[in-house]
Amino acid sequence: MNNIIAWLIIFIALLVIEIITVSLISIWFCVGCVAAMAAAYLGCGAEVQLGAFALVSAVSLIAARPLKKHVKAAAQPTNVNALVGKTTYVTEDIDNKSDKGEIKINDVIWQARSLNGEPIAKGTKVTIKEIKGVKILVAEAAS
């Protein structure tokens, strides 16, 4: 009975760590703790309990690794992507060759570059086509 309680305490501690980190760090060991608790309940010795813990933890980690990679690989869209397709006006002449140009959208000034490489004069209405880092690529808007 003492071993079951010990494994339960370890399980709860690992679960708390998982809840705090939310990064699938210790959940695999929680699964291993359940296997070790089952072994303790069946009356197995400490060596078998530790073996069950290690084996089940390793198997669950290896089995779920492709899932974790898939979840992590999913792109996380940001609010800045909502700017693509919007129109605004050039606030500083855009010249890709001299690496200059600005637009203002939603009260934020962005460095802007011409999508096709052609200069765009201040005051020209443009459409945001793409965002690369801190620069917005624009093209003249259809009138």
Accessible surface in RSA format (square Angstrom, percent):
REM  Atomic radii and reference values for relative SASA: ProtOr
REM  Chains: A
REM  Algorithm: Lee & Richards
REM  Probe-radius: 1.40
REM  Slices: 20
REM RES _ NUM      All-atoms   Total-Side   Main-Chain    Non-polar    All polar
REM                ABS   REL    ABS   REL    ABS   REL    ABS   REL    ABS   REL
RES MET A   1   168.73  87.4 126.11  83.5  42.62 101.5 112.90  96.0  55.82  74.0
RES ASN A   2   124.15  85.6 116.39 112.5   7.76  18.7  30.64  73.8  93.51  90.4
RES ASN A   3    65.97  45.5  64.55  62.4   1.42   3.4   7.37  17.7  58.60  56.6
RES ILE A   4    39.46  22.5  39.46  29.4   0.00   0.0  39.46  28.4   0.00   0.0
RES ILE A   5    82.63  47.0  82.61  61.5   0.02   0.0  82.63  59.5   0.00   0.0
RES ALA A   6    46.53  42.8  41.48  64.0   5.04  11.5  45.83  64.5   0.69   1.8
RES TRP A   7    21.25   8.5  21.25  10.3   0.00   0.0  16.49   8.8   4.77   7.7
RES LEU A   8    77.52  43.2  77.52  55.5   0.00   0.0  77.52  54.4   0.00   0.0
RES ILE A   9   108.42  61.7 106.89  79.6   1.53   3.7 107.65  77.5   0.77   2.1
RES ILE A  10    72.97  41.5  71.13  53.0   1.84   4.4  72.97  52.5   0.00   0.0
RES PHE A  11    45.89  23.0  45.89  28.4   0.00   0.0  45.89  27.8   0.00   0.0
RES ILE A  12    89.34  50.8  89.34  66.6   0.00   0.0  89.34  64.3   0.00   0.0
RES ALA A  13    51.14  47.0  42.68  65.9   8.47  19.3  50.15  70.6   1.00   2.6
RES LEU A  14    30.66  17.1  30.66  21.9   0.00   0.0  30.66  21.5   0.00   0.0
RES LEU A  15    60.32  33.6  60.32  43.2   0.00   0.0  60.32  42.4   0.00   0.0
RES VAL A  16    71.43  47.0  71.07  64.3   0.35   0.9  71.43  62.1   0.00   0.0
RES ILE A  17    78.36  44.6  77.51  57.7   0.85   2.0  78.36  56.4   0.00   0.0
RES GLU A  18    16.85   9.7  15.86  12.0   1.00   2.4  12.22  23.6   4.63   3.8
RES ILE A  19   116.11  66.1 104.32  77.7  11.79  28.4 109.47  78.8   6.64  18.0
RES ILE A  20   129.78  73.9 102.90  76.7  26.89  64.8 108.56  78.2  21.22  57.6
RES THR A  21    56.19  40.0  33.71  34.2  22.48  53.6  40.11  53.9  16.08  24.3
RES VAL A  22   121.28  79.8  97.76  88.5  23.52  56.7 101.16  87.9  20.13  54.6
RES SER A  23    48.10  40.6  38.10  50.9  10.00  23.0  35.54  75.7  12.57  17.6
RES LEU A  24    65.84  36.7  64.22  45.9   1.61   4.1  64.22  45.1   1.61   4.3
RES ILE A  25    95.10  54.1  85.73  63.9   9.37  22.6  89.61  64.5   5.50  14.9
RES SER A  26     4.09   3.5   4.09   5.5   0.00   0.0   4.09   8.7   0.00   0.0
RES ILE A  27    48.94  27.9  48.94  36.5   0.00   0.0  48.94  35.2   0.00   0.0
RES TRP A  28    27.26  10.9  27.26  13.2   0.00   0.0  26.02  13.9   1.25   2.0
RES PHE A  29    81.37  40.7  81.37  50.4   0.00   0.0  81.37  49.3   0.00   0.0
RES CYS A  30     2.97   2.2   2.92   3.3   0.06   0.1   2.97   7.5   0.00   0.0
RES VAL A  31    64.22  42.3  61.61  55.8   2.61   6.3  63.31  55.0   0.91   2.5
RES GLY A  32     0.00   0.0   0.00   N/A   0.00   0.0   0.00   0.0   0.00   0.0
RES CYS A  33     0.00   0.0   0.00   0.0   0.00   0.0   0.00   0.0   0.00   0.0
RES VAL A  34    78.05  51.4  77.25  69.9   0.80   1.9  77.25  67.1   0.80   2.2
RES ALA A  35    22.60  20.8  12.61  19.5   9.99  22.7  19.60  27.6   3.00   8.0
RES ALA A  36     0.00   0.0   0.00   0.0   0.00   0.0   0.00   0.0   0.00   0.0
RES MET A  37    31.91  16.5  30.76  20.4   1.15   2.7  21.23  18.0  10.68  14.2
RES ALA A  38    50.76  46.7  43.36  66.9   7.40  16.8  50.07  70.5   0.69   1.8
RES ALA A  39    10.54   9.7   7.17  11.1   3.36   7.7   9.71  13.7   0.82   2.2
RES ALA A  40    14.22  13.1   1.37   2.1  12.86  29.3   1.53   2.2  12.70  33.6
RES TYR A  41   169.84  79.3 148.45  84.5  21.38  55.6 101.39  76.2  68.45  84.4
RES LEU A  42   137.62  76.6 104.34  74.6  33.28  83.7 109.13  76.6  28.49  76.7
RES GLY A  43    65.00  80.2   0.00   N/A  65.00  80.2  33.85  92.9  31.15  69.8
RES CYS A  44    45.54  34.4  31.21  34.8  14.33  33.7   8.60  21.8  36.94  39.8
RES GLY A  45    38.93  48.0   0.00   N/A  38.93  48.0  30.86  84.7   8.07  18.1
RES ALA A  46    56.14  51.6  49.75  76.8   6.40  14.6  50.26  70.8   5.89  15.6
RES GLU A  47   141.39  81.2 130.31  98.6  11.08  26.4  68.87 133.2  72.52  59.2
RES VAL A  48    82.35  54.2  75.67  68.5   6.68  16.1  81.42  70.7   0.93   2.5
RES GLN A  49     5.36   3.0   5.36   3.9   0.00   0.0   0.55   1.2   4.81   3.6
RES LEU A  50   106.20  59.1 103.78  74.2   2.42   6.1 104.19  73.2   2.00   5.4
RES GLY A  51    37.64  46.4   0.00   N/A  37.64  46.4  34.59  94.9   3.05   6.8
RES ALA A  52    23.78  21.9  16.13  24.9   7.65  17.4  21.61  30.4   2.17   5.7
RES PHE A  53    42.70  21.4  42.70  26.4   0.00   0.0  42.70  25.9   0.00   0.0
RES ALA A  54    58.62  53.9  50.77  78.4   7.85  17.9  55.44  78.1   3.18   8.4
RES LEU A  55   119.18  66.4 114.83  82.1   4.36  11.0 118.90  83.5   0.29   0.8
RES VAL A  56    46.27  30.4  45.13  40.9   1.13   2.7  46.17  40.1   0.09   0.2
RES SER A  57     4.77   4.0   3.95   5.3   0.82   1.9   4.17   8.9   0.60   0.8
RES ALA A  58    45.48  41.8  40.02  61.8   5.46  12.4  45.11  63.5   0.37   1.0
RES VAL A  59    85.58  56.3  83.76  75.8   1.83   4.4  85.15  74.0   0.43   1.2
RES SER A  60    21.52  18.2  15.18  20.3   6.34  14.6  20.71  44.1   0.81   1.1
RES LEU A  61    76.84  42.8  76.84  55.0   0.01   0.0  76.84  54.0   0.01   0.0
RES ILE A  62   123.98  70.5 118.24  88.1   5.74  13.8 118.60  85.4   5.37  14.6
RES ALA A  63    75.21  69.1  44.21  68.2  30.99  70.5  55.27  77.8  19.94  52.8
RES ALA A  64    17.15  15.8  13.12  20.2   4.03   9.2  16.98  23.9   0.17   0.5
RES ARG A  65   141.00  59.2 139.22  71.0   1.78   4.2  38.87  53.1 102.12  61.9
RES PRO A  66    89.04  64.9  79.55  72.5   9.49  34.5  84.23  69.5   4.81  29.9
RES LEU A  67   110.90  61.8 104.95  75.1   5.95  15.0 109.49  76.9   1.40   3.8
RES LYS A  68    69.64  34.0  69.00  42.3   0.63   1.5  32.96  29.7  36.67  39.1
RES LYS A  69   124.40  60.7 119.13  73.1   5.27  12.5  73.44  66.1  50.96  54.3
RES HIS A  70   134.49  73.5 127.13  88.4   7.36  18.8  81.92  84.4  52.57  61.2
RES VAL A  71    86.98  57.2  80.11  72.5   6.87  16.6  83.28  72.4   3.70  10.0
RES LYS A  72   169.61  82.7 142.19  87.2  27.43  65.3  96.97  87.3  72.65  77.4
RES ALA A  73    83.72  77.0  48.29  74.5  35.43  80.6  60.15  84.7  23.58  62.5
RES ALA A  74    55.63  51.2  41.11  63.4  14.52  33.0  52.00  73.2   3.63   9.6
RES ALA A  75    92.94  85.5  65.29 100.8  27.65  62.9  74.13 104.4  18.80  49.8
RES GLN A  76   143.99  80.5 124.61  91.1  19.39  46.2  55.74 118.7  88.25  66.9
RES PRO A  77   111.97  81.6  85.83  78.2  26.14  95.0  90.51  74.7  21.46 133.4
RES THR A  78    81.35  57.9  67.32  68.2  14.03  33.4  71.44  96.0   9.92  15.0
RES ASN A  79   141.19  97.4 128.18 123.9  13.01  31.3  36.22  87.2 104.97 101.5
RES VAL A  80    45.73  30.1  38.63  35.0   7.10  17.1  43.44  37.7   2.29   6.2
RES ASN A  81    79.10  54.5  69.12  66.8   9.98  24.0  25.32  60.9  53.78  52.0
RES ALA A  82    68.84  63.3  48.17  74.3  20.67  47.0  60.60  85.3   8.23  21.8
RES LEU A  83    14.37   8.0  14.37  10.3   0.00   0.0  14.37  10.1   0.00   0.0
RES VAL A  84    70.31  46.3  51.81  46.9  18.50  44.6  51.81  45.0  18.50  50.2
RES GLY A  85    50.26  62.0   0.00   N/A  50.26  62.0  28.92  79.4  21.34  47.8
RES LYS A  86    97.67  47.6  91.51  56.1   6.16  14.7  41.81  37.6  55.86  59.5
RES THR A  87    67.96  48.3  45.93  46.6  22.04  52.5  22.14  29.7  45.82  69.3
RES THR A  88    16.60  11.8  11.15  11.3   5.45  13.0   7.13   9.6   9.47  14.3
RES TYR A  89   121.54  56.7 120.50  68.6   1.03   2.7  87.59  65.8  33.95  41.8
RES VAL A  90     3.22   2.1   0.00   0.0   3.22   7.8   0.00   0.0   3.22   8.7
RES THR A  91    52.82  37.6  39.85  40.4  12.98  30.9  41.60  55.9  11.22  17.0
RES GLU A  92    67.83  38.9  65.59  49.6   2.24   5.3  31.13  60.2  36.70  30.0
RES ASP A  93    80.74  56.6  76.84  76.5   3.89   9.2  26.16  61.6  54.57  54.4
RES ILE A  94     0.74   0.4   0.00   0.0   0.74   1.8   0.00   0.0   0.74   2.0
RES ASP A  95    47.23  33.1  47.23  47.0   0.00   0.0  11.18  26.3  36.05  35.9
RES ASN A  96    48.62  33.5  33.17  32.1  15.45  37.2  18.27  44.0  30.35  29.3
RES LYS A  97   194.66  95.0 155.67  95.5  39.00  92.9 107.27  96.5  87.40  93.1
RES SER A  98    56.88  48.1  34.52  46.1  22.36  51.5  41.66  88.7  15.21  21.3
RES ASP A  99    82.81  58.0  70.55  70.2  12.26  29.0  26.78  63.0  56.03  55.9
RES LYS A 100   121.86  59.5 118.61  72.8   3.25   7.7  65.49  58.9  56.37  60.0
RES GLY A 101     2.96   3.7   0.00   N/A   2.96   3.7   0.00   0.0   2.96   6.6
RES GLU A 102    54.03  31.0  54.03  40.9   0.00   0.0   2.97   5.7  51.06  41.7
RES ILE A 103     0.00   0.0   0.00   0.0   0.00   0.0   0.00   0.0   0.00   0.0
RES LYS A 104    95.39  46.5  87.53  53.7   7.86  18.7  34.06  30.7  61.33  65.3
RES ILE A 105    13.98   8.0   9.78   7.3   4.20  10.1  13.45   9.7   0.53   1.4
RES ASN A 106   108.40  74.8  77.34  74.7  31.06  74.8  35.69  85.9  72.72  70.3
RES ASP A 107   127.91  89.6 101.71 101.2  26.20  61.9  27.43  64.6 100.48 100.2
RES VAL A 108    77.85  51.2  74.71  67.6   3.14   7.6  77.85  67.6   0.00   0.0
RES ILE A 109   104.08  59.2  78.52  58.5  25.56  61.6  78.52  56.5  25.56  69.4
RES TRP A 110    44.18  17.7  41.53  20.1   2.64   6.2  42.39  22.6   1.79   2.9
RES GLN A 111    82.66  46.2  79.11  57.8   3.54   8.4  20.05  42.7  62.61  47.5
RES ALA A 112     0.00   0.0   0.00   0.0   0.00   0.0   0.00   0.0   0.00   0.0
RES ARG A 113    20.38   8.6  20.38  10.4   0.00   0.0  14.44  19.7   5.94   3.6
RES SER A 114     3.48   2.9   0.77   1.0   2.71   6.2   0.02   0.0   3.47   4.9
RES LEU A 115    84.55  47.1  59.69  42.7  24.86  62.5  60.19  42.3  24.36  65.5
RES ASN A 116   114.98  79.3  80.77  78.1  34.21  82.4  43.89 105.6  71.09  68.7
RES GLY A 117    32.81  40.5   0.00   N/A  32.81  40.5  20.32  55.8  12.48  28.0
RES GLU A 118   106.07  60.9 105.92  80.1   0.15   0.4  33.34  64.5  72.73  59.4
RES PRO A 119    90.07  65.6  75.73  69.0  14.34  52.1  75.90  62.7  14.17  88.0
RES ILE A 120     7.39   4.2   4.52   3.4   2.87   6.9   6.89   5.0   0.50   1.4
RES ALA A 121    63.39  58.3  54.51  84.1   8.88  20.2  57.82  81.4   5.57  14.8
RES LYS A 122   142.81  69.7 121.49  74.5  21.32  50.8  66.33  59.7  76.47  81.5
RES GLY A 123    47.77  58.9   0.00   N/A  47.77  58.9  30.44  83.5  17.34  38.8
RES THR A 124    34.49  24.5  26.51  26.9   7.97  19.0  21.93  29.5  12.56  19.0
RES LYS A 125    90.70  44.2  84.38  51.8   6.33  15.1  32.01  28.8  58.70  62.5
RES VAL A 126     0.00   0.0   0.00   0.0   0.00   0.0   0.00   0.0   0.00   0.0
RES THR A 127    20.22  14.4  20.22  20.5   0.00   0.0  12.64  17.0   7.58  11.5
RES ILE A 128     0.38   0.2   0.00   0.0   0.38   0.9   0.00   0.0   0.38   1.0
RES LYS A 129    98.14  47.9  80.30  49.3  17.84  42.5  32.81  29.5  65.33  69.6
RES GLU A 130    66.60  38.2  65.06  49.2   1.54   3.7  24.81  48.0  41.79  34.1
RES ILE A 131    34.59  19.7   9.96   7.4  24.63  59.4   9.96   7.2  24.63  66.8
RES LYS A 132   124.60  60.8 113.27  69.5  11.33  27.0  63.68  57.3  60.92  64.9
RES GLY A 133    71.04  87.6   0.00   N/A  71.04  87.6  43.61 119.7  27.43  61.4
RES VAL A 134   108.44  71.4 103.94  94.1   4.50  10.8 103.99  90.4   4.44  12.0
RES LYS A 135    63.03  30.8  63.03  38.7   0.00   0.0  31.54  28.4  31.50  33.6
RES ILE A 136     0.00   0.0   0.00   0.0   0.00   0.0   0.00   0.0   0.00   0.0
RES LEU A 137    26.95  15.0  26.95  19.3   0.00   0.0  26.95  18.9   0.00   0.0
RES VAL A 138     0.00   0.0   0.00   0.0   0.00   0.0   0.00   0.0   0.00   0.0
RES ALA A 139    25.11  23.1  21.71  33.5   3.40   7.7  25.11  35.4   0.00   0.0
RES GLU A 140   112.28  64.5  88.94  67.3  23.34  55.6  23.90  46.2  88.38  72.2
RES ALA A 141    18.81  17.3   3.57   5.5  15.24  34.7   5.07   7.1  13.74  36.4
RES ALA A 142   101.52  93.3  67.61 104.3  33.91  77.1  78.55 110.6  22.97  60.9
RES SER A 143   160.50 135.6  82.76 110.4  77.74 179.1  77.91 165.9  82.59 115.7
END  Absolute sums over single chains surface
CHAIN  1 A     9557.2       7961.3       1595.9       6468.4       3088.8
END  Absolute sums over all chains
TOTAL          9557.2       7961.3       1595.9       6468.4       3088.8
